[in-house]
């Protein structure tokens, strides 16, 4: 019975998240009410708050789902995606960078909608902004760690290089979600990989 109740709770939680994502994407984060989310999920405002005491808590679940897709970890044992990014930067090979970017791009349709809503929420919610900035910082730290392990470039340039690389990736990813544009993805990834290679790996 306990496992059945937990399954039912997870089903309700998933329904709330899915309907919230749809409404936030359609109407915007600030314009969507809790009552609208609850109604769309086939539940009540009281039930919504039983699962998510605040909108910020809902956004934390959004971030958890992004991390689950990317196999990232909040704990000290960083999962495979983070380790792979560190290794890709450390190895500094253009084919490896392109392969890693292509593997992330294959997942954009799954996790980018959550990140787009999180970015919008961060503009009006300080707690969410802190959450999103922390996630950005983790990715940048992985890139920086790769350069450190390789002993590449002056230490004082690592953070700006990592920040620029992340910003490029984030921008290109939005072309398939928030901006609703679809340039040739293969070409875009090739250009991005080349930019990362020169920014993070090529010391000539």
Backbone as CSV, one residue per row, in Angstrom:
resi,resn,N_x,N_y,N_z,CA_x,CA_y,CA_z,C_x,C_y,C_z
1,UNK,0.829,-1.207,0.000,0.000,0.000,0.000,0.866,1.260,0.000
2,UNK,1.969,1.199,0.764,2.847,2.364,0.833,3.425,2.682,-0.537
3,UNK,3.869,1.656,-1.255,4.443,1.884,-2.584,3.386,2.394,-3.552
4,UNK,2.147,1.942,-3.405,1.064,2.413,-4.260,0.777,3.893,-4.004
5,UNK,0.770,4.273,-2.727,0.545,5.684,-2.387,1.659,6.557,-2.946
6,UNK,2.887,6.073,-2.844,4.009,6.842,-3.364,3.908,6.988,-4.881
7,UNK,3.461,5.935,-5.547,3.292,5.991,-6.996,2.203,6.995,-7.373
8,UNK,1.139,7.016,-6.586,0.054,7.966,-6.848,0.515,9.400,-6.621
9,UNK,1.318,9.591,-5.573,1.842,10.926,-5.302,2.755,11.391,-6.434
10,UNK,3.587,10.472,-6.915,4.488,10.831,-8.007,3.704,11.152,-9.270
11,UNK,2.635,10.420,-9.502,1.790,10.674,-10.664,1.176,12.071,-10.581
12,UNK,0.687,12.434,-9.394,0.113,13.766,-9.201,1.184,14.840,-9.393
13,UNK,2.354,14.611,-8.811,3.461,15.563,-8.950,3.836,15.742,-10.426
14,UNK,3.938,14.643,-11.155,4.283,14.712,-12.576,3.233,15.485,-13.364
15,UNK,1.961,15.263,-13.029,0.885,15.949,-13.732,0.943,17.449,-13.477
16,UNK,1.203,17.842,-12.238,1.317,19.263,-11.917,2.469,19.881,-12.696
17,UNK,3.604,19.219,-12.699,4.788,19.751,-13.392,4.526,19.871,-14.893
18,UNK,3.952,18.853,-15.485,3.708,18.864,-16.929,2.738,19.971,-17.328
19,UNK,1.645,20.110,-16.557,0.685,21.164,-16.882,1.274,22.548,-16.617
20,UNK,2.081,22.667,-15.556,2.721,23.951,-15.265,3.670,24.334,-16.390
21,UNK,4.441,23.372,-16.883,5.367,23.643,-17.981,4.612,24.139,-19.210
22,UNK,3.509,23.499,-19.522,2.709,23.905,-20.671,2.189,25.331,-20.506
23,UNK,1.662,25.641,-19.316,1.091,26.964,-19.082,2.164,28.042,-19.035
24,UNK,3.271,27.752,-18.370,4.354,28.728,-18.319,4.882,29.023,-19.720
25,UNK,4.987,27.991,-20.541,5.488,28.162,-21.908,4.506,28.965,-22.748
26,UNK,3.217,28.707,-22.540,2.180,29.371,-23.327,1.915,30.804,-22.865
27,UNK,1.798,30.993,-21.541,1.362,32.286,-21.006,2.480,33.106,-20.375
28,UNK,3.560,32.438,-19.987,4.616,33.117,-19.254,4.542,32.787,-17.773
29,UNK,5.672,32.857,-17.124,5.761,32.494,-15.700,4.922,33.417,-14.825
30,UNK,5.080,34.722,-14.993,4.404,35.683,-14.125,2.894,35.703,-14.346
31,UNK,2.453,35.402,-15.562,1.022,35.510,-15.881,0.231,34.256,-15.522
32,UNK,0.916,33.181,-15.170,0.237,31.918,-14.858,-0.030,31.827,-13.365
33,UNK,-1.268,31.518,-12.987,-1.627,31.430,-11.573,-1.590,29.982,-11.085
34,UNK,-1.502,29.846,-9.772,-1.537,28.515,-9.164,-2.867,27.839,-9.444
35,UNK,-3.956,28.598,-9.397,-5.284,28.029,-9.672,-5.349,27.454,-11.085
36,UNK,-4.744,28.136,-12.046,-4.747,27.646,-13.419,-3.958,26.341,-13.535
37,UNK,-2.824,26.282,-12.852,-2.020,25.056,-12.888,-2.787,23.905,-12.252
38,UNK,-3.378,24.156,-11.098,-4.123,23.109,-10.387,-5.285,22.605,-11.235
39,UNK,-6.033,23.529,-11.839,-7.169,23.127,-12.672,-6.707,22.305,-13.870
40,UNK,-5.630,22.734,-14.512,-5.126,22.012,-15.674,-4.639,20.623,-15.299
41,UNK,-4.151,20.474,-14.062,-3.664,19.175,-13.588,-4.784,18.314,-13.026
42,UNK,-6.008,18.837,-13.026,-7.143,18.075,-12.512,-7.132,17.931,-11.008
43,UNK,-6.591,18.937,-10.324,-6.534,18.883,-8.869,-6.951,20.234,-8.296
44,UNK,-6.641,20.494,-7.041,-7.069,21.723,-6.391,-5.870,22.543,-5.932
45,UNK,-6.144,23.785,-5.594,-5.103,24.677,-5.068,-4.490,24.090,-3.793
46,UNK,-5.339,23.513,-2.953,-4.865,22.916,-1.695,-3.901,21.770,-1.988
47,UNK,-4.248,20.943,-2.952,-3.373,19.826,-3.313,-2.060,20.330,-3.892
48,UNK,-2.145,21.363,-4.736,-0.918,21.936,-5.296,0.035,22.332,-4.173
49,UNK,-0.467,23.076,-3.200,0.395,23.561,-2.122,0.872,22.432,-1.214
50,UNK,0.156,21.319,-1.210,0.620,20.171,-0.430,1.899,19.596,-1.043
51,UNK,2.013,19.715,-2.357,3.200,19.216,-3.051,4.260,20.301,-3.209
52,UNK,3.803,21.520,-3.462,4.730,22.626,-3.707,4.279,23.838,-2.887
53,UNK,4.852,24.010,-1.696,4.441,25.118,-0.825,4.609,26.500,-1.452
54,UNK,5.462,26.605,-2.462,5.646,27.884,-3.147,5.998,27.630,-4.604
55,UNK,5.910,28.687,-5.408,6.311,28.572,-6.804,7.796,28.245,-6.915
56,UNK,8.573,28.737,-5.969,10.007,28.440,-5.963,10.258,26.948,-5.794
57,UNK,9.426,26.288,-4.981,9.559,24.841,-4.803,9.265,24.113,-6.109
58,UNK,8.289,24.607,-6.849,7.994,24.017,-8.154,9.186,24.190,-9.088
59,UNK,9.824,25.351,-9.038,10.989,25.596,-9.880,12.163,24.698,-9.482
60,UNK,12.266,24.373,-8.195,13.316,23.434,-7.772,13.078,22.056,-8.384
61,UNK,11.816,21.681,-8.504,11.494,20.406,-9.151,11.835,20.478,-10.636
62,UNK,11.584,21.619,-11.254,11.985,21.797,-12.653,13.487,21.561,-12.805
63,UNK,14.273,22.167,-11.911,15.716,22.014,-11.994,16.138,20.575,-11.734
64,UNK,15.469,19.909,-10.801,15.779,18.510,-10.522,15.543,17.654,-11.755
65,UNK,14.538,17.992,-12.524,14.242,17.222,-13.727,15.272,17.494,-14.830
66,UNK,15.753,18.708,-14.905,16.855,19.005,-15.830,18.072,18.171,-15.453
67,UNK,18.406,18.168,-14.165,19.559,17.413,-13.700,19.397,15.920,-13.935
68,UNK,18.174,15.420,-13.777,17.928,13.999,-14.004,18.168,13.635,-15.464
69,UNK,17.723,14.500,-16.368,17.948,14.249,-17.796,19.435,14.245,-18.117
70,UNK,20.170,15.166,-17.506,21.588,15.307,-17.793,22.468,14.426,-16.919
71,UNK,21.831,13.624,-16.052,22.582,12.734,-15.159,23.548,13.490,-14.263
72,UNK,23.139,14.692,-13.857,23.974,15.450,-12.943,23.581,15.103,-11.514
73,UNK,24.450,15.457,-10.560,24.214,15.153,-9.158,24.364,16.406,-8.324
74,UNK,23.492,16.564,-7.312,23.613,17.693,-6.397,24.639,17.420,-5.313
75,UNK,25.040,16.167,-5.156,25.932,15.787,-4.071,27.382,15.791,-4.496
76,UNK,28.253,15.285,-3.608,29.683,15.295,-3.895,30.085,14.341,-5.013
77,UNK,29.274,13.325,-5.269,29.586,12.372,-6.333,28.972,12.868,-7.633
78,UNK,29.709,13.696,-8.350,29.211,14.270,-9.582,28.985,13.170,-10.608
79,UNK,27.891,13.256,-11.320,27.510,12.175,-12.223,28.178,12.316,-13.582
80,UNK,27.774,11.433,-14.491,28.537,11.220,-15.716,28.647,12.447,-16.604
81,UNK,27.573,13.253,-16.720,27.631,14.385,-17.629,28.694,15.381,-17.201
82,UNK,28.751,15.680,-15.891,29.745,16.618,-15.396,31.149,16.081,-15.633
83,UNK,31.361,14.809,-15.323,32.675,14.199,-15.511,33.053,14.225,-16.985
84,UNK,32.121,13.913,-17.848,32.411,13.912,-19.272,32.819,15.302,-19.753
85,UNK,32.153,16.342,-19.286,32.484,17.690,-19.728,33.895,18.059,-19.272
86,UNK,34.221,17.763,-18.033,35.577,18.016,-17.545,36.591,17.296,-18.428
87,UNK,36.337,16.030,-18.715,37.280,15.233,-19.506,37.398,15.742,-20.936
88,UNK,36.275,16.141,-21.517,36.290,16.640,-22.896,37.152,17.890,-23.001
89,UNK,36.993,18.797,-22.043,37.797,20.021,-22.057,39.260,19.693,-21.769
90,UNK,39.504,18.804,-20.833,40.884,18.430,-20.500,41.591,17.820,-21.702
91,UNK,40.898,16.939,-22.422,41.510,16.288,-23.581,41.738,17.269,-24.726
92,UNK,40.850,18.243,-24.872,41.066,19.323,-25.817,41.073,18.949,-27.279
93,UNK,40.272,17.955,-27.667,40.211,17.518,-29.058,38.899,17.980,-29.698
94,UNK,38.999,18.562,-30.873,37.806,19.077,-31.548,36.738,18.007,-31.763
95,UNK,37.075,16.784,-32.240,36.042,15.764,-32.412,35.322,15.415,-31.099
96,UNK,36.077,15.396,-29.999,35.464,15.101,-28.702,34.519,16.194,-28.259
97,UNK,34.894,17.438,-28.500,34.025,18.563,-28.154,32.737,18.503,-28.959
98,UNK,32.870,18.255,-30.271,31.688,18.184,-31.134,30.782,17.039,-30.704
99,UNK,31.360,15.889,-30.382,30.555,14.742,-29.963,29.797,15.060,-28.671
100,UNK,30.448,15.738,-27.733,29.778,16.087,-26.479,28.632,17.066,-26.735
101,UNK,28.876,18.073,-27.560,27.827,19.042,-27.876,26.653,18.378,-28.582
102,UNK,26.951,17.445,-29.482,25.869,16.735,-30.175,25.056,15.899,-29.199
103,UNK,25.719,15.305,-28.209,24.994,14.498,-27.224,24.077,15.367,-26.389
104,UNK,24.496,16.606,-26.081,23.638,17.525,-25.327,22.495,18.013,-26.209
105,UNK,22.792,18.318,-27.468,21.763,18.832,-28.374,20.641,17.823,-28.566
106,UNK,20.976,16.541,-28.538,19.947,15.503,-28.687,18.936,15.558,-27.547
107,UNK,19.341,16.130,-26.409,18.464,16.209,-25.240,17.763,17.558,-25.105
108,UNK,18.102,18.522,-25.944,17.496,19.841,-25.830,15.968,19.807,-25.820
109,UNK,15.311,19.050,-26.700,13.847,19.052,-26.673,13.264,18.591,-25.340
110,UNK,14.037,17.826,-24.581,13.545,17.298,-23.302,13.735,18.290,-22.169
111,UNK,14.945,18.856,-22.049,15.209,19.670,-20.868,15.221,21.174,-21.099
112,UNK,15.410,21.650,-22.341,15.470,23.091,-22.550,14.174,23.810,-22.183
113,UNK,12.989,23.256,-22.429,11.783,23.972,-22.008,11.756,24.284,-20.513
114,UNK,12.269,23.349,-19.698,12.351,23.611,-18.260,13.314,24.756,-17.976
115,UNK,14.474,24.750,-18.638,15.458,25.807,-18.414,14.944,27.157,-18.884
116,UNK,14.187,27.176,-19.973,13.642,28.432,-20.461,12.687,29.044,-19.446
117,UNK,11.843,28.208,-18.838,10.934,28.695,-17.799,11.724,29.147,-16.572
118,UNK,12.739,28.382,-16.199,13.572,28.754,-15.060,14.249,30.101,-15.289
119,UNK,14.741,30.337,-16.497,15.370,31.620,-16.805,14.365,32.762,-16.689
120,UNK,13.150,32.529,-17.160,12.106,33.555,-17.061,11.739,33.802,-15.604
121,UNK,11.612,32.728,-14.831,11.274,32.863,-13.414,12.376,33.578,-12.644
122,UNK,13.619,33.336,-13.044,14.755,33.952,-12.355,14.728,35.471,-12.452
123,UNK,14.088,35.994,-13.491,14.029,37.445,-13.667,13.135,38.116,-12.635
124,UNK,12.227,37.350,-12.017,11.273,37.950,-11.077,11.316,37.319,-9.688
125,UNK,12.070,36.248,-9.530,12.103,35.522,-8.260,13.559,35.339,-7.826
126,UNK,13.925,35.956,-6.716,15.313,35.920,-6.262,15.763,34.501,-5.942
127,UNK,14.899,33.702,-5.322,15.266,32.330,-4.985,15.575,31.519,-6.238
128,UNK,14.750,31.695,-7.251,14.971,30.969,-8.504,16.234,31.482,-9.185
129,UNK,16.466,32.779,-9.120,17.678,33.337,-9.720,18.925,32.729,-9.084
130,UNK,18.901,32.585,-7.769,20.030,31.965,-7.073,20.203,30.522,-7.514
131,UNK,19.092,29.812,-7.671,19.122,28.420,-8.114,19.727,28.302,-9.514
132,UNK,19.260,29.142,-10.426,19.730,29.089,-11.807,21.198,29.509,-11.903
133,UNK,21.556,30.563,-11.191,22.952,31.002,-11.211,23.877,29.928,-10.655
134,UNK,23.412,29.205,-9.640,24.205,28.111,-9.092,24.411,27.005,-10.112
135,UNK,23.369,26.692,-10.882,23.472,25.656,-11.912,24.425,26.093,-13.014
136,UNK,24.286,27.348,-13.442,25.222,27.882,-14.442,26.648,27.783,-13.924
137,UNK,26.835,28.135,-12.657,28.160,28.097,-12.061,28.762,26.708,-12.047
138,UNK,27.925,25.681,-11.848,28.417,24.295,-11.861,28.966,23.924,-13.233
139,UNK,28.222,24.290,-14.270,28.670,23.961,-15.624,29.973,24.694,-15.951
140,UNK,30.016,25.974,-15.607,31.233,26.752,-15.852,32.405,26.162,-15.084
141,UNK,32.152,25.717,-13.852,33.216,25.109,-13.044,33.753,23.840,-13.685
142,UNK,32.868,23.060,-14.324,33.317,21.851,-15.019,34.274,22.216,-16.158
143,UNK,33.932,23.275,-16.888,34.780,23.713,-17.993,36.123,24.205,-17.460
144,UNK,36.063,25.010,-16.405,37.294,25.532,-15.797,38.167,24.394,-15.288
145,UNK,37.544,23.394,-14.663,38.300,22.264,-14.132,39.043,21.535,-15.245
146,UNK,38.406,21.400,-16.398,39.059,20.756,-17.526,40.311,21.492,-17.960
147,UNK,40.237,22.825,-18.006,41.418,23.612,-18.376,42.502,23.510,-17.315
148,UNK,42.088,23.490,-16.048,43.065,23.380,-14.958,43.815,22.057,-15.032
149,UNK,43.080,20.969,-15.264,43.708,19.653,-15.335,44.678,19.552,-16.507
150,UNK,44.358,20.275,-17.569,45.230,20.257,-18.745,46.408,21.212,-18.605
151,UNK,46.372,22.083,-17.590,47.420,23.076,-17.436,47.459,24.053,-18.592
152,UNK,46.267,24.403,-19.044,46.141,25.176,-20.279,45.686,26.607,-19.986
153,UNK,46.315,27.578,-20.596,45.984,28.996,-20.472,46.298,29.532,-19.066
154,UNK,46.529,30.838,-18.961,46.772,31.435,-17.648,45.560,31.249,-16.736
155,UNK,45.814,30.930,-15.487,44.744,30.669,-14.516,43.731,31.805,-14.452
156,UNK,44.225,33.041,-14.554,43.330,34.188,-14.407,42.350,34.334,-15.570
157,UNK,42.554,33.595,-16.657,41.619,33.674,-17.788,40.615,32.522,-17.802
158,UNK,40.764,31.548,-16.913,39.925,30.355,-16.959,38.436,30.669,-16.788
159,UNK,38.111,31.491,-15.798,36.685,31.716,-15.522,35.999,32.454,-16.659
160,UNK,36.639,33.464,-17.223,36.008,34.184,-18.328,35.879,33.282,-19.548
161,UNK,36.870,32.427,-19.783,36.772,31.488,-20.902,35.603,30.523,-20.679
162,UNK,35.486,29.996,-19.460,34.389,29.084,-19.160,33.033,29.759,-19.270
163,UNK,32.955,31.001,-18.811,31.699,31.748,-18.874,31.294,32.023,-20.321
164,UNK,32.254,32.417,-21.145,31.957,32.668,-22.558,31.506,31.385,-23.259
165,UNK,32.175,30.267,-22.961,31.804,28.998,-23.582,30.382,28.601,-23.182
166,UNK,30.054,28.730,-21.905,28.705,28.385,-21.454,27.668,29.299,-22.107
167,UNK,27.959,30.591,-22.172,27.009,31.548,-22.755,26.749,31.235,-24.222
168,UNK,27.789,30.855,-24.950,27.610,30.461,-26.348,26.686,29.253,-26.465
169,UNK,26.931,28.250,-25.634,26.108,27.042,-25.655,24.656,27.362,-25.321
170,UNK,24.452,28.170,-24.287,23.099,28.519,-23.859,22.360,29.272,-24.965
171,UNK,23.047,30.174,-25.640,22.415,30.933,-26.711,22.004,30.034,-27.868
172,UNK,22.927,29.185,-28.308,22.617,28.296,-29.427,21.444,27.382,-29.072
173,UNK,21.410,26.899,-27.832,20.323,26.000,-27.418,18.964,26.686,-27.476
174,UNK,18.921,27.986,-27.178,17.632,28.683,-27.194,17.061,28.821,-28.594
175,UNK,17.892,28.661,-29.624,17.375,28.754,-30.985,16.340,27.673,-31.271
176,UNK,16.382,26.568,-30.522,15.445,25.465,-30.752,14.271,25.479,-29.784
177,UNK,14.278,26.387,-28.831,13.186,26.386,-27.850,12.542,27.757,-27.775
178,UNK,13.101,28.632,-26.962,12.452,29.909,-26.678,12.234,30.747,-27.921
179,UNK,13.218,30.776,-28.824,13.125,31.639,-29.999,12.373,30.993,-31.163
180,UNK,12.120,29.709,-31.050,11.342,28.982,-32.060,11.964,29.069,-33.446
181,UNK,13.282,29.164,-33.498,13.991,29.172,-34.776,14.702,27.848,-34.962
182,UNK,14.871,27.435,-36.197,15.546,26.175,-36.456,16.559,26.329,-37.582
183,UNK,17.689,26.982,-37.302,18.765,26.991,-38.302,19.324,25.580,-38.416
184,UNK,20.200,25.363,-39.367,20.780,24.035,-39.523,21.558,23.687,-38.263
185,UNK,21.054,22.709,-37.516,21.644,22.399,-36.220,23.058,21.866,-36.354
186,UNK,23.286,21.035,-37.366,24.624,20.481,-37.555,25.647,21.589,-37.785
187,UNK,25.277,22.566,-38.622,26.182,23.674,-38.889,26.427,24.498,-37.624
188,UNK,25.353,24.746,-36.879,25.482,25.537,-35.653,26.386,24.840,-34.649
189,UNK,26.247,23.530,-34.520,27.077,22.788,-33.575,28.529,22.742,-34.020
190,UNK,28.745,22.655,-35.310,30.121,22.665,-35.822,30.794,23.997,-35.531
191,UNK,30.063,25.091,-35.734,30.614,26.414,-35.444,30.865,26.558,-33.940
192,UNK,29.920,26.085,-33.130,30.073,26.161,-31.676,31.270,25.333,-31.215
193,UNK,31.408,24.135,-31.743,32.540,23.275,-31.372,33.861,23.934,-31.741
194,UNK,33.911,24.548,-32.911,35.136,25.227,-33.339,35.461,26.396,-32.407
195,UNK,34.417,27.129,-32.001,34.613,28.242,-31.082,35.123,27.752,-29.733
196,UNK,34.520,26.671,-29.215,34.964,26.095,-27.937,36.422,25.637,-28.034
197,UNK,36.759,25.012,-29.149,38.121,24.498,-29.299,39.145,25.635,-29.189
198,UNK,38.897,26.731,-29.899,39.838,27.851,-29.874,39.810,28.575,-28.532
199,UNK,38.633,28.629,-27.915,38.494,29.348,-26.646,39.068,28.567,-25.460
200,UNK,38.917,27.230,-25.493,39.230,26.417,-24.330,40.452,25.516,-24.494
201,UNK,40.866,25.274,-25.725,41.862,24.226,-25.954,43.078,24.636,-26.753
202,UNK,42.924,25.529,-27.711,44.010,25.859,-28.640,44.807,27.031,-28.112
203,UNK,46.046,26.785,-27.695,46.891,27.841,-27.130,47.808,28.495,-28.157
204,UNK,47.637,28.158,-29.400,48.506,28.774,-30.424,48.210,30.256,-30.567
